[in-house]
Amino acid sequence: SSGINAEYGGTQKYDHDTDGTHNEVAGCQSSFRGQKHDTIASIKYINNVLTVHLDARGKNKWTKCFEEKNVILPIGYHLGFSAQTGQLADNHDILMLKTYEVDLLPGQVFNQEEALKLVPSAEGEPDRPHMDDPVPLFSRRVRTIFYICFGLVFVLIVGGVAWHYYQRFLAAKNKKRFY
């Protein structure tokens, strides 16, 4: 199954080694790869709540992927989509994107000055430091030299055994007497 993540970009770098989980605010797993139908996502951001629903089976039946409260998205920022798969065999297309403005409730007033002062944030998962991959026991160069030496020893042993049997064959051939 494949992952769908809401990530907080900010000034953090995307960590390819962990598929961005260090930047993940919320996410879910879904089996949308390799399907013969389109997967449809509904992304809603209303009153600082980010909700994602999916129709991954192509049956017009929505399932909640996640709902994350206290997500602050001020105006003047960008919304981005990415489908980096790490495998060349996958192809993800965004076929359509529809955006709608949410109407204010009666009595609500939108204060643009206050909205511009907001700092983007999301509670989500806590920030985790990047963990480097463990250092291999042998470097690539040492392994290459080892494999070359091992291959040479193997060839010498096989050649030695073949030479031995060839010499025995010749000796047996020379011992034959014709009566």
C-alpha positions as CSV (number, residue, x, y, z in Angstrom):
1,S,0.0,0.0,0.0
2,S,1.1,3.6,-0.5
3,G,1.2,6.5,1.8
4,I,-0.6,9.8,1.6
5,N,0.9,12.5,3.8
6,A,0.1,16.0,4.8
7,E,3.5,17.7,5.4
8,Y,4.4,20.9,6.9
9,G,7.2,22.4,4.7
10,G,8.2,25.6,6.4
11,T,12.0,25.7,6.4
12,Q,12.5,21.9,6.9
13,K,14.1,19.8,4.2
14,Y,12.3,16.7,2.9
15,D,14.0,13.6,4.1
16,H,14.0,11.0,1.3
17,D,15.4,8.3,3.5
18,T,12.2,8.2,5.7
19,D,9.7,9.2,3.0
20,G,9.2,12.6,4.6
21,T,7.8,11.2,7.9
22,H,9.9,13.8,9.8
23,N,7.8,16.5,8.2
24,E,4.5,14.6,8.4
25,V,1.6,16.3,10.1
26,A,-0.8,13.4,9.4
27,G,-1.2,10.6,6.9
28,C,-2.6,7.3,6.0
29,Q,-2.0,4.2,3.9
30,S,-4.1,3.4,0.9
31,S,-4.0,0.8,-1.9
32,F,-4.3,3.1,-4.9
33,R,-1.3,1.9,-6.8
34,G,-1.8,-0.2,-10.0
35,Q,-5.6,0.3,-10.0
36,K,-7.5,0.5,-13.3
37,H,-9.6,3.4,-12.0
38,D,-8.7,6.9,-10.7
39,T,-8.3,7.6,-7.0
40,I,-10.1,10.7,-5.9
41,A,-9.1,12.7,-2.9
42,S,-11.1,15.3,-1.1
43,I,-9.0,17.8,0.8
44,K,-10.8,20.2,3.1
45,Y,-9.4,23.0,5.2
46,I,-12.1,24.6,7.3
47,N,-11.7,26.4,10.6
48,N,-8.1,25.2,11.1
49,V,-9.0,21.6,10.5
50,L,-7.4,19.7,7.6
51,T,-9.4,16.6,6.5
52,V,-8.6,14.2,3.7
53,H,-11.0,11.6,2.4
54,L,-10.3,9.1,-0.4
55,D,-12.2,7.1,-2.9
56,A,-9.5,4.6,-3.7
57,R,-11.8,1.9,-4.9
58,G,-13.6,3.9,-7.6
59,K,-17.0,3.2,-6.1
60,N,-18.0,6.8,-4.9
61,K,-17.5,5.7,-1.3
62,W,-15.4,8.0,0.8
63,T,-13.2,6.8,3.5
64,K,-11.4,9.2,5.9
65,C,-7.7,9.2,5.5
66,F,-7.0,11.7,8.3
67,E,-8.3,14.7,10.2
68,E,-5.8,17.0,11.8
69,K,-7.0,19.9,14.1
70,N,-5.1,23.1,14.9
71,V,-3.5,23.4,11.5
72,I,-2.7,27.1,10.8
73,L,-2.4,28.0,7.1
74,P,-2.1,31.8,6.7
75,I,-2.9,33.6,3.4
76,G,-0.1,34.3,1.0
77,Y,1.4,30.8,1.1
78,H,1.3,27.9,-1.5
79,L,-0.3,24.5,-1.7
80,G,1.9,21.9,-3.3
81,F,1.4,18.3,-4.5
82,S,4.2,15.8,-5.0
83,A,4.2,12.2,-6.2
84,Q,7.8,11.2,-5.8
85,T,7.7,7.4,-5.8
86,G,11.4,6.4,-5.7
87,Q,10.5,3.8,-8.4
88,L,10.5,4.5,-12.1
89,A,7.6,2.2,-12.7
90,D,5.0,4.4,-11.0
91,N,3.1,7.2,-12.7
92,H,0.9,9.6,-10.7
93,D,-1.1,12.2,-12.5
94,I,-3.2,15.0,-11.1
95,L,-6.1,15.0,-13.5
96,M,-8.1,17.8,-12.0
97,L,-8.0,20.3,-9.1
98,K,-11.0,22.2,-7.9
99,T,-10.8,24.9,-5.2
100,Y,-13.6,26.5,-3.4
101,E,-13.8,29.4,-1.1
102,V,-15.5,28.6,2.2
103,D,-18.3,31.1,3.0
104,L,-18.2,32.8,6.4
105,L,-20.9,32.0,8.9
106,P,-23.4,34.8,9.6
107,G,-21.7,37.2,12.0
108,Q,-18.2,36.1,11.1
109,V,-15.8,38.7,9.8
110,F,-12.6,38.0,7.9
111,N,-9.7,40.1,9.2
112,Q,-7.0,40.1,6.4
113,E,-4.4,41.9,8.6
114,E,-4.6,39.3,11.3
115,A,-4.5,36.5,8.7
116,L,-1.3,37.9,7.3
117,K,0.3,37.9,10.7
118,L,-0.4,34.2,11.3
119,V,2.6,31.8,11.4
120,P,2.0,28.5,9.7
121,S,2.0,25.6,12.1
122,A,0.6,22.2,12.8
123,E,0.6,20.1,15.9
124,G,0.9,16.7,14.2
125,E,3.8,14.5,14.9
126,P,6.7,16.0,16.9
127,D,9.8,17.0,14.9
128,R,12.3,14.1,14.9
129,P,16.0,14.5,14.1
130,H,17.4,12.9,10.9
131,M,18.9,9.5,11.6
132,D,21.8,8.6,9.3
133,D,21.9,5.1,7.8
134,P,24.2,2.7,9.7
135,V,27.8,2.7,8.4
136,P,28.4,-0.6,6.6
137,L,31.0,-3.0,8.1
138,F,33.2,-2.8,5.0
139,S,33.5,0.0,2.5
140,R,32.6,-0.7,-1.1
141,R,36.2,-0.7,-2.2
142,V,37.1,-3.3,0.5
143,R,34.2,-5.5,-0.6
144,T,35.2,-5.2,-4.3
145,I,38.8,-6.2,-3.5
146,F,37.5,-9.1,-1.4
147,Y,35.2,-10.3,-4.2
148,I,38.1,-10.1,-6.7
149,C,40.4,-12.1,-4.5
150,F,37.7,-14.6,-3.7
151,G,37.0,-15.0,-7.4
152,L,40.7,-15.5,-8.2
153,V,41.1,-18.1,-5.5
154,F,38.0,-19.9,-6.8
155,V,39.3,-19.9,-10.3
156,L,42.7,-21.2,-9.1
157,I,41.1,-24.0,-7.2
158,V,38.8,-25.0,-10.1
159,G,41.8,-24.8,-12.4
160,G,44.0,-26.9,-10.1
161,V,41.3,-29.6,-9.8
162,A,40.9,-29.6,-13.6
163,W,44.6,-29.8,-14.1
164,H,44.9,-32.7,-11.6
165,Y,42.2,-34.7,-13.4
166,Y,43.7,-33.9,-16.8
167,Q,47.1,-35.2,-15.7
168,R,45.5,-38.4,-14.3
169,F,43.7,-38.8,-17.6
170,L,47.0,-38.5,-19.5
171,A,48.8,-40.9,-17.2
172,A,46.0,-43.5,-17.5
173,K,46.1,-43.1,-21.3
174,N,49.8,-43.7,-21.4
175,K,49.6,-46.8,-19.2
176,K,47.3,-48.6,-21.6
177,R,49.1,-51.5,-23.4
178,F,48.0,-52.9,-26.6
179,Y,48.3,-56.7,-26.8
